[in-house]
Amino acid sequence: MSSRWSRTKIKNKNGRPVKRLGEKMAYHINVKTGTIDYYTLKAKAREADVGFSECIRQLIRRAYVKQRLSSELHGHIRKLSGMANNLNQVARKANAAGYSDARLESLYLAGKIDNLLIKFVMMAKIVKEQGFRGVENYVLDQSKGAEIFDSQGVQLTNAGSIIDSFAFPSDMNARIKKTGGHISLDFSAQDFGKLSNSLMVKISQEYMNLMGISNTQYILCRHFDKEHPHVHLVFNRVDNEGKTISDRNDRSRSRKICKELTEKHGLYFARGKEKVKAYRLREPDKTKYEIYEC
């Protein structure tokens, strides 16, 4: 009796382990597909050398599902569309009456577009200056709640000492006229709660390294005068060895880097428009998507 009981225990012990609730295949899903989707899925299963069902299960666990545009984002896109129409009107006005008459109106619209694009993704505005006095006075403006939280190679006693610090390396390279680099890194208002000073410093330093801004003087200064978090990077375009920091394709490189950092740090990103075939669009949609890509 005891030997039979012993054999039974061993048999149970060496059998299949009991599956946990999350491991049981207890649910059935019926999905209708079109011809292209069906054969695409079949090809994926064949390439991976797995069964149809296992292929679908892996896709469920790993695939990215494109988010639908929210009503808020639809509202932003409608605003961009209206601004695109206004820009077309300004362009016609400039051709008819001269660019000086349309300049202020175009700057006003550009500012509104910038403020709206910040709601979609982290972005950078790049400006080159002939010196540092004007940009330092703006960046250090205490009415904006200016707060310097990172710097290198700069005497921070006051605005005058900062400007004087930038002057010496700039004199080492007479070929470059616009020695002052000024980049405003703007983040979505949706990320206000998560963007501490330390995280903004980390993201800014990663941005600088990816942009090739290294071995040079800089200050990072945060402003608190807007609803969205933003930090101003002022740097010397002449590095510590007298070499010019390249600005080749800086705006296109900056766009890609901003999107990469947005994804890497889990920042807010308005999805759903990356795969639009803009070359097929007509006005005003064409201008609207060009604004999104700028």
Sequence and secondary structure as in RCSB ss.txt:
>XXXX:A:sequence
MSSRWSRTKIKNKNGRPVKRLGEKMAYHINVKTGTIDYYTLKAKAREADVGFSECIRQLIRRAYVKQRLSSELHG
HIRKLSGMANNLNQVARKANAAGYSDARLESLYLAGKIDNLLIKFVMMAKIVKEQGFRGVENYVLDQSKGAEIFD
SQGVQLTNAGSIIDSFAFPSDMNARIKKTGGHISLDFSAQDFGKLSNSLMVKISQEYMNLMGISNTQYILCRHFD
KEHPHVHLVFNRVDNEGKTISDRNDRSRSRKICKELTEKHGLYFARGKEKVKAYRLREPDKTKYEIYEC
>XXXX:A:secstr
 HHHHHHHHHHHHTS     GGGS          HHHHHHHHHHHHHHT  HHHHHHHHHHH        HHHHH
HHHHHHHHHHHHHHHHHHHHHH HHHHHHHHHHHHHHHHHHHTTTS EEEEEEES SHHHHHHHT GGGT EEEE
EES   SSHHHHHHHHHHHHTT TT S  EEEEEEE  GGGTTT  HHHHHHHHHHHHHHHT  SS EEEEEE S
SSS EEEEEEESB TTS B   TTHHHHHHHHHHHHHHHTT     S TT  GGG  TTHHHHHHHHH 
